[in-house]
Amino acid sequence: MPKTWTLSFFAIIFFIAAFILPDELKAYGTNPSLNCPPPLACALDKNSSAYHTNRSKSPGRAVLYGVGFTAVPSLISGIVDNDIGIWFLIGGLTMGPSAGLLYANDIDRALKGFYLRSASTMVTLAGVVVIALEVLGGNSDSILGATMILGGVSVLGVSTAYDIFRAGPRAVDTYNQEHSGSTFAIAPWLSPQGTGGGLRFGINF
């Protein structure tokens, strides 16, 4: 039991830390042309070029968060040998797929997906209860219960896949477009023949 809880604790801490760590700090050092103070100072100084250069988010990371926050709690639910495991499973299936949307700051879309998956999970569980009650009543052929389970699982699966692989990356693209600003760059230039040089200017809107 202690090993199970230790694994669960570190898995949750790892993904939470990866989720909340600012992108400005993650991206520091990826652009060797930036000459800035230590990473924390660059991230906190909103007037620095490093801050504005590293503000873009990654669609791939949005997918990773969606998959991670869905899969890890679901896996933990399989190794936790008590009733709390079901809450890991429900939390991973309902909230996990919205992680990529939260990463992209699309709170409204994340909540809509969470509400939809919560409702579909409730319908699925209700279908299980209906089947159990009808079996206890002597009826082993519950069309209503089976339909509820099939419908709930279908909506849950489609919503999960859509939010992770479609809505998340789209939200990141929208975020990057809204937060992209114009940049002005100056770099030394040397002719291919080596006979002349100067400065090259670039503007990106």
C-alpha positions, 0 to 999 in steps of 0.5 A: 500500500505505501508503494502504491501511494508513493507512486501515485503521489509522485506521478501527480506531482510530476504532471502538475509541475509540468503543467504549471511551470511557465513556458517562458522558463521552459523555453529559455536557452532555446534561442542562442541569440538572446542575451539576457539575465538568468532565466527567472529574471527573463521570465519575470521582466515583461519588457525583455525580448526573452519574455516576448520570444518565449510566450508561444505555446506548443500544440504538441505539449497540449496533446501531451497534457491531455493524454497524461492527465487522462491516462495517469489517473486512470492507471493509478485507479488500477493499482490503488486497492481501495474505493478511492481508485474509482475517483482517480478514474472518474477524475482522469476521464472527465477532467484530464482531456481538458488539460490541453485547453487549460494550458492554452487558457481556453477555460470556457471550452475546457469547462464545456468538455468537462461538463459533457464528459461528467454528464456522459459518465453519469448516464453510463453509471445510471445504465449500469444501475438500471441493468443491475436492478432489472437483473435482480428483478428477473429480467436479464435483457435490459435494452434501456440500460444497455442503450444508456451505457452505449450512449454514455461511453460513446459521448465520453470517448468522442469528447475525450478524443476531440478535446485532446487531439483537436480542440487542444491544439486549435486553442494553442494556435488561437492563443499564439495568434492572439499573443504574437506581436511584431518583432524587429531584428538586426543581424550581420550580413556577409555576401556569399563571395565574401566581398562585402558585408553589412546589416540585415533588418527583419520585421515580423508582424 
